[in-house]
Amino acid sequence: MTAALEVVDLVKRYGDRTAVDGLSLSVPAGSVVALLGPNGAGKTSTVEVCEGFRQADGGTVRVLGGTPASTRARVGVMPQGGGGYPGLKARELLTLFSRFYAHPHDPDALLSLLGLEEVAGTSYRRLSGGQQQRLSLAMAVVGRPELVFLDEPTAGLDPQARRATWDLVEHLRAEGVSVLLTTHLMDEAEHLADEVYVIDHGKVVAAGTVPELTSSAQAFVRFTGPVGLDVDDLLRSLGPDAVGKESPAGTYLVEGPDGPQLLAGVTAWCATRGVLPQGLQTRRTLEDVFLDLTGHELRA
């Protein structure tokens, strides 16, 4: 088996609205794949079909070589919104889940790894949102799954808990577990993902490794400074091949064919006008690519 998950031309509709529109993606065995997209792009619908919680209206989904229903015991799921029984204590809940599997991880070891040992005797309903999130992650992996679906796994976590979650995902990959991760955090995708799919309006609009997505034939300089700098004058000083804009206010993006010359030209122009450019950046980030592909506007 070369792919733990294979999705081909997936379609999912809700009445007259098409949430997923011919989407295809693949999660190679033993890899971490990130699914990025703005709100309403179709991420959760895609994942829920792959998990077997929703029926597709078109296309095919193969999970570990079978259907979502036939391979459910080999798959771990961390949904948005927890999923624990409110009255059970953290250790009781994780122990209960571990007994559904033949060779589970030690519940206490997972509680310790995710910083939950001090609240092991606390009922689920009394855990903080971040603690519930970490316990949900523990429940997803306690059965030693071959494929794990993680839907916004670090949403609302503090930096320490977020790092512990990243460490666990990296450990899963090292153990040969495949992971499909949805996230709004670009640095999380950059840090964890072997491959990234960007989706919008139910379609894949870009896919590849982070270096592939962020590479560009054009050199790139971003900096922040006073609002309203004369961008046209800056571009004239850089030559006819330079392009640029101020977006958002006080943030400037300039592109051109020659990286060293572009950077030197930008800083020289700023110096002659008494402007100190802040946060100089000469590499496109995943967030730059994401916003270019999906737009800057917020969505409900």
Steps between C-alpha positions, in 0.01 A plus 500: 500500500652832390219725626328483837224723364399553137222744411400535134247754366314525831166682496293588806178701481264644761180572315580748224842583643807308382750492787754273330525523122714233331779502758789253476783445746733228622669427833805279445559236766705632790463867407334811641277687256347837588168618360474879498213722402290795620180450693241331282756364254389139550773371733278352771255350249790331321640359823158381624443306177846342533423407860172338397275743686348637178415341167659634182275617216767415244855379461689232693675479835742219586620477859787258570400314187134464597191709563469741794253260666713186455819653643357698791679291764836593345432873495524766771276807492536830683193706409444867570318550827644224717275193510541381860229382737444794738471300823805277459837596640790550262676174590173306496412634158838420348505156663153429360614590150816291536290189570345520154835394350716189512836671557442851633750749634525533876240764599713638783798542266285699257359715781854577610622572147222753447533663843171365636621290793400768754140499374470124447239487777300796372174448313498589133242777548729674751808498280600822328449524125870440440503197730196355323679555170809311617290217643316473168839461329595227747175316427573521126839329529460265799405206276824515295321600177662473159333820381397798713269788412576813703254788455654822638696309768667803662212748487492688830814339643774690679853488352617212723199283421529588134864388496409175679238435232754562225741260670231233510419545129869469415521187716202351315670560166823345627297192595361475146157645579335711228338830600251728326505832681271798454624827646471876468854544634746543216807447719349171619463379143851621414644319802314170474381433146680294240246626249236773503168527317337843481128480428246771429132473403528122523787468251874451530662826387862402577692198627860413570773513760551826687818583300314429176209724594713786631761501224471768234696610196470857629710634787293621792538770765241579766537765769290717726529876535293819520161488332480661157855475366527590132502150350505632142817697573657194663423286194643762264824495696520120464456481125229400253475135609411572864143473624363574844216614719407614850267237648387521774573858601860539611613169350687509169566219256744539212596241237764502228737276303822556699494421872816674626442804279136520606584490870779757461271728299218484754725574797681781312168663405383480862829647627480805273153573637580447864291184521617206712348184345385259768463123479684461170405170343652358183313168477139430421322320781216254484273775629595718199408215265178429688383862486595533133292194418197554722485875550543723803136546595354332807220250450214405728 
